[in-house]
């Protein structure tokens, strides 16, 4: 019996010392109570407490926590039921309030998130609930975070995971989507045909304008060519007449002119006489022709002399 007492005393002392040493992990906070009363918050590291008087009542993690919010039925403004669930992210910022502000802050946050979600969705129509997810999330976070301050909890964000309307509504929405897509396809096809007709009309108009411009330019070129030809002929004729007039003014010019005219007349009559099918018309005044020939003979005689 004598050796048992020191052994028991040693065990008691070891147990007492072990109970007095507390090591708190990083990103954790422990609540210390002394005789049932809050006596401080232990942060990360080594701490000593008084055995049998002090005890660790609550242990909190200061990390960000993801809390699953159970699915619930919400009714929209247009009386449509939606099955909605989400996930809430929060963090303990005050370990003392988290310990004494609420008996179960996780459950309190969950219930408040559900009621806030029902309130927000009740103000929206069905179509808006799918379009305004960000707004719904923001309003839920604002409502829950305001109440959670008394619980030492900071609500960081809320995300809707699923919005599930009834099957009848889903079928109606699918039919609406199909009709909308068919409508867009018809509009796109009609726009394509319209653009095609516009392109064809524009091409034909441009081709007609190009043809008319070509014809116009061709007519201008032809007219300019004809004008140039007429001008050239007129200038040549004028030069020829000018030379003839000059030639008639020199000595023997007039007689040469008469000789040329006589030759032309004789040649013309000879050509008419050669054609058997041509009726030869003899002028009434043959003396003029005779005189013309006589003048021509005199000119020729003078030229020879």
C-alpha positions in Angstrom: 0.0 0.0 0.0 2.9 2.3 0.7 4.2 2.2 -2.9 0.7 2.7 -4.4 0.2 6.1 -2.9 3.2 7.8 -4.5 2.3 6.1 -7.8 -1.3 7.4 -7.6 0.0 10.9 -6.6 2.3 11.0 -9.6 -0.5 10.0 -11.9 -2.7 12.8 -10.4 0.0 15.4 -10.8 0.7 14.3 -14.4 -3.0 14.4 -15.2 -3.3 17.9 -13.6 -0.4 19.3 -15.5 -1.7 17.8 -18.7 -5.1 19.4 -18.2 -3.5 22.8 -17.5 -1.7 22.9 -20.9 -3.8 23.7 -24.0 -2.5 24.0 -27.6 -4.9 25.8 -30.0 -4.4 25.2 -33.7 -4.0 27.9 -36.3 -7.3 29.5 -37.5 -9.1 28.3 -34.4 -10.5 30.0 -31.3 -11.4 28.3 -28.0 -13.6 29.8 -25.3 -12.4 29.4 -21.7 -14.8 29.5 -18.8 -13.9 29.7 -15.1 -16.5 28.3 -12.7 -19.1 28.5 -15.5 -18.4 32.1 -16.5 -16.7 33.4 -19.7 -13.0 33.9 -18.9 -11.5 34.7 -22.3 -10.8 33.5 -25.8 -7.7 31.4 -26.5 -6.1 32.1 -29.9 -3.6 29.9 -31.8 -0.6 28.7 -29.7 0.2 27.3 -26.2 -2.0 28.3 -23.2 -2.1 27.4 -19.5 -5.3 27.1 -17.6 -6.1 26.4 -14.0 -7.2 22.8 -13.6 -10.6 22.1 -12.1 -11.4 25.8 -12.2 -11.1 26.5 -15.9 -12.5 24.5 -18.8 -12.7 24.8 -22.6 -16.4 25.2 -23.3 -16.5 26.0 -27.1 -14.1 25.4 -30.0 -14.6 27.4 -33.2 -13.0 27.2 -36.6 -12.2 30.6 -38.1 -12.0 29.2 -41.6 -14.6 29.9 -44.3 -17.3 27.4 -44.1 -19.7 26.2 -46.8 -23.1 25.5 -45.5 -25.6 23.6 -47.6 -29.1 25.2 -47.5 -31.7 22.4 -48.0 -34.1 22.5 -50.9 -37.4 24.3 -50.4 -40.5 25.3 -52.3 -40.8 29.0 -53.1 -43.8 30.7 -54.8 -43.2 33.4 -57.3 -45.2 36.6 -57.8 -47.2 34.9 -60.6 -48.1 32.0 -58.3 -45.6 29.5 -59.7 -43.9 27.0 -57.4 -40.1 26.7 -57.6 -37.9 24.1 -55.9 -34.8 26.0 -54.8 -31.7 25.0 -53.0 -28.4 26.8 -52.4 -25.1 27.0 -50.6 -24.1 29.6 -48.0 -20.5 30.7 -47.3 -19.8 32.2 -43.8 -17.0 32.7 -41.4 -16.8 33.0 -37.6 -15.4 36.4 -36.7 -16.2 36.7 -33.0 -15.8 33.4 -31.1 -17.4 34.8 -27.9 -20.6 35.9 -29.7 -20.7 32.6 -31.7 -20.7 30.8 -28.4 -23.2 32.8 -26.4 -25.2 34.7 -29.1 -27.0 31.6 -30.4 -27.4 28.0 -29.3 -26.8 26.8 -32.9 -25.7 29.6 -35.3 -25.4 27.2 -38.3 -29.1 26.2 -38.0 -30.1 29.8 -37.4 -28.2 30.9 -40.5 -29.8 28.2 -42.5 -33.3 29.0 -41.5 -32.8 32.7 -42.0 -31.4 32.1 -45.5 -34.4 30.0 -46.4 -37.0 32.6 -45.2 -35.1 35.4 -46.9 -35.0 33.4 -50.2 -38.7 32.8 -50.1 -39.3 36.5 -49.5 -37.1 37.6 -52.4 -38.5 35.1 -54.9 -42.0 36.0 -53.9 -41.4 39.5 -55.3 -40.3 38.2 -58.7 -42.1 36.6 -61.6 -41.0 33.3 -62.9 -39.0 34.5 -65.8 -37.2 37.1 -63.7 -36.0 34.4 -61.2 -33.8 32.9 -63.9 -32.5 36.3 -65.0 -31.9 37.9 -61.6 -29.8 35.2 -59.8 -27.2 37.7 -58.8 -29.7 40.1 -57.4 -31.4 37.2 -55.4 -28.0 36.1 -54.0 -27.1 39.6 -53.0 -30.4 40.2 -51.2 -30.1 36.9 -49.3 -26.6 37.7 -48.2 -27.6 41.2 -47.0 -30.5 39.9 -45.0 -28.7 37.0 -43.3 -25.5 39.0 -42.7 -27.4 41.8 -40.9 -28.9 39.3 -38.4 -25.7 37.2 -38.1 -23.7 40.1 -36.7 -25.2 39.3 -33.2 -24.0 35.7 -33.6 -20.3 36.6 -34.3 -20.7 35.3 -37.9 -19.9 37.1 -41.2 -21.9 35.9 -44.2 -19.7 36.1 -47.3 -21.9 35.0 -50.1 -24.9 32.9 -51.1 -25.2 30.9 -54.4 -28.4 29.3 -55.8 -27.6 25.8 -57.0 -30.9 24.8 -58.6 -34.1 26.4 -59.6 -36.5 23.7 -60.6 -40.1 24.6 -61.7 -42.8 21.9 -62.0 -42.8 19.6 -65.0 -45.8 21.3 -66.6 -44.0 24.7 -66.5 -40.8 23.1 -67.8 -42.7 21.7 -70.8 -44.4 25.0 -71.5 -41.0 26.8 -71.3 -39.5 24.2 -73.6 -42.4 24.8 -76.1 -41.9 28.5 -75.8 -38.2 28.2 -76.4 -38.8 26.0 -79.4 -41.3 28.4 -80.9 -38.9 31.3 -80.3 -36.2 29.5 -82.1 -38.4 28.6 -85.0 -39.5 32.3 -85.2 -35.9 33.4 -85.2 -35.1 30.8 -88.0 -38.0 32.1 -90.1 -37.0 35.7 -89.5 -33.4 34.9 -90.4 -34.5 33.1 -93.6 -36.8 36.0 -94.6 -34.0 38.4 -94.0 -31.7 36.3 -96.1 -34.2 36.2 -99.0 -34.7 40.0 -98.6 -31.0 40.6 -98.7 -30.6 38.3 -101.7 -33.3 40.3 -103.6 -31.7 43.5 -102.6 -28.3 42.3 -103.8 -29.8 41.0 -107.1 -31.6 44.4 -107.7 -28.5 46.3 -106.8 -26.4 44.2 -109.2 -28.9 44.6 -112.0 -29.1 48.3 -111.4 -25.3 48.6 -111.4 -25.1 46.5 -114.6 -27.7 48.6 -116.3 -25.9 51.8 -115.3 -22.6 50.3 -116.5 -24.2 49.3 -119.9 -25.8 52.7 -120.3 -22.5 54.4 -119.4 -20.8 52.2 -122.0 -23.4 52.9 -124.7 -23.2 56.6 -123.8 -19.4 56.6 -124.1 -19.6 54.6 -127.4 -22.1 57.1 -128.8 -19.9 60.0 -127.7 -16.9 58.3 -129.3 -18.8 57.6 -132.5 -20.1 61.2 -132.7 -16.6 62.5 -132.0 -15.2 60.3 -134.8 -17.9 61.3 -137.3 -17.3 64.9 -136.4 -13.6 64.5 -136.8 -14.1 62.8 -140.1 -16.5 65.5 -141.4 -14.0 68.1 -140.2 -11.2 66.4 -142.0 -13.2 66.0 -145.2 -14.3 69.6 -145.0 -10.8 70.8 -144.4 -9.5 68.7 -147.3 -12.3 70.0 -149.6 -11.5 73.5 -148.5 -7.8 73.1 -149.2 -8.6 71.5 -152.6 -11.0 74.3 -153.5 -8.4 76.8 -152.3 -5.8 75.2 -154.5 -8.1 75.1 -157.5 -9.0 78.8 -157.0 -5.3 79.6 -156.7 -4.6 77.6 -159.8 -7.3 79.4 -161.8 -5.7 82.7 -161.1 -2.4 81.9 -162.7 -1.8 82.1 -166.4 -3.5 79.2 -168.3 -5.3 78.1 -165.1 -8.7 78.8 -166.3 -8.1 76.9 -169.6 -6.7 73.9 -167.6 -9.8 73.9 -165.4 -12.0 73.9 -168.5 -9.9 71.0 -170.0 -10.4 69.0 -166.8 -14.1 69.6 -166.8 -14.3 68.5 -170.4 -12.3 65.4 -169.8 -14.6 64.5 -166.9 -17.7 65.0 -169.0 -16.4 62.9 -171.9 -15.3 60.2 -169.5 -18.7 60.2 -167.9 -20.5 59.9 -171.2 -18.2 57.2 -172.4 -18.9 55.1 -169.2 -22.6 55.5 -169.7 -22.3 54.4 -173.3 -20.4 51.2 -172.5 -23.2 49.8 -170.4 -25.6 48.0 -172.7 -28.4 48.1 -170.2 -28.2 51.8 -169.7 -30.3 54.2 -171.7 -28.2 57.0 -173.0 -29.8 60.4 -172.7 -28.5 63.1 -175.1 -28.8 66.6 -173.8 -30.9 69.0 -175.9 -28.2 71.6 -176.0 -25.4 69.8 -177.8 -23.7 73.0 -178.8 -22.6 73.5 -175.2 -20.9 70.1 -175.2 -19.3 70.8 -178.6 -18.2 74.2 -177.3 -16.8 72.5 -174.3 -14.9 70.0 -176.4 -13.6 72.7 -178.7 -12.3 74.7 -175.7 -10.6 71.6 -174.5 -9.0 71.0 -177.9 -7.7 74.6 -177.9 -6.3 74.3 -174.5 -4.5 71.1 -175.5 -3.2 72.8 -178.7 -2.0 75.8 -176.8 -0.3 73.4 -174.3 1.5 71.6 -177.1 2.6 74.9 -178.8 
